[in-house]
Amino acid sequence: MLRMKKALAMAATAALVSMAPVEADQVAMQDALNRWQQRVSEYEAALSVARTEEQRAAIAEPDGADVAAALWKSISTKTGERDEMVEPSAEERMQGAKAEVRKVSTYAFEDAWAAPAVFWFINRPQQLARLFEGKPRQLSFYADSLLKSIDKRHYNSPYIAGVCAKLAESPSVRVYKILEKAYTRNQDATARGCAALAMSIMLTNPTIAAAEGSETVARGKRIFFLKQALNLTPEKARFGNATVSEVATELAYVMRHLSVGSIPPQIKVRDMKGQESALPVPGKTMLLFFWSVDEEVGSRMVAKGDSLKQQYPGLEFCPITVHQDAENWSARLQELGITHCYMDKADNSGGMAYRVRQLPTAVLINERCQILYIGYPDMKLQTALTAHFTENVGRGSRVRIGEAPPAEGEETVIQPGSQPAPAAPARDLPQPSDEAPALREMPKF
């Protein structure tokens, strides 16, 4: 009996000794996170009382180098080994190596208690990169290991809600699958809602959409996950720098008004004579082209406007610049030899309605007021134009969108076709919309 008591006491002592490092690491992790949160709070407080842009610019963002080092020290301890199917590296595959079961090290960051530190690094990959500066192999290994720890353990943590916005920036199917696991298995409603919103965002990527089988399936899932995000999260739940409601509402607006096949918003612009017009116009195929007189790509494209209309008979080319001083605007257009152009309103509401985030941006709209293409004017725009005007491509020098200008005298490679088909009466066409969905109210797609 005495021997049994001694054995139990020794076992309990050993257990306490083994737990002590873990508890110390947890405390060190929490201390580092508290230190970081204090710095962020002080930074935000300083910004809130700054009165001018100069004062705000002078406030330095908090440096997390020491926090990153402390966090990494607390979670990077090796805890043992396990058997794992390991895929060979690219170099190993070239030598004929195949996946095999190997003994791999396990780390403290795979344990449930380390989730806050893991997600801190996921949100701040530059801090991890600073820890392994000049050591790309180690950086790649640990970055992959942190992501793997989420896939194996931390997908079920409520803390994952705070990194869904960062994960949504990835074009990786692997990350999409991790978010899918969080959505289906996490017990926390807010975490599930944020994962759903992140998946909806990722489904705009063609690679992710292709993983779902088809564009139709992907669009259906985007809508479903968008609704789930709002149903699962509270009113003020955060998603990155905004609320879930704000992000979901913006996504709903883009899907409803700015995706291929949707009816775009109508905007008011002013032409070179000072007359106001509403674009797009039902019954006409139009290319709205948002550009700036100060950037080269857009200026070169606008200069080819007449050639573009000859190449695609029936196309209305509508270059639109941001709002600026009318006199300087007219003078600059004259310098460029441009005789047809529109200018956005003083609040640049046109660019905002089309969510123009880079210049130039092209929006191809057919005679039924449906978007055929929206984005940067590259070869995908040319493909959309050619597809729409398949049997109606005019003669003359070809405008090669997204490429260098054609050589002088170059023959066109697009064959001429028939005359434009008569446009449908405007009264039978869907009208452009300027309606945006209300906050936390989903539109009927």
Secondary structure by P-SEA (a helix, b strand, c coil): caaaaaaaaaaaaaaaaaaaaaaaaaaaaaaaaaaaaaaaaaaaaaaaacccaaaaaacccccaaaaaaaaaaacccccbbbbbbccccaaaaaacccbbbbbbbbcccccccaaaaaaaaaacaaaaaaaacccaaaaaaaaaaaaaaaaccccccccccccaaaaaacccaaaaaaaaaaaaccccaaaaaaaaaaaaaacccaaaaaaaccaaaaaaaaaaaaaaaaaccccccccccccaaaaaaaaaaaaacccccbbbbbbbbbccccbbbbcccccccccbbbbbccccaaaaaaaaaaaaaaacccbbbbbbbccccaaaaaaaaaaacccccccccccaaaaaaaccccccbbbbbcccccccccccccaaaaaaaaaaaccbbbbccccccccccccccccccbbbbbccccccccccccccccccccccccccc
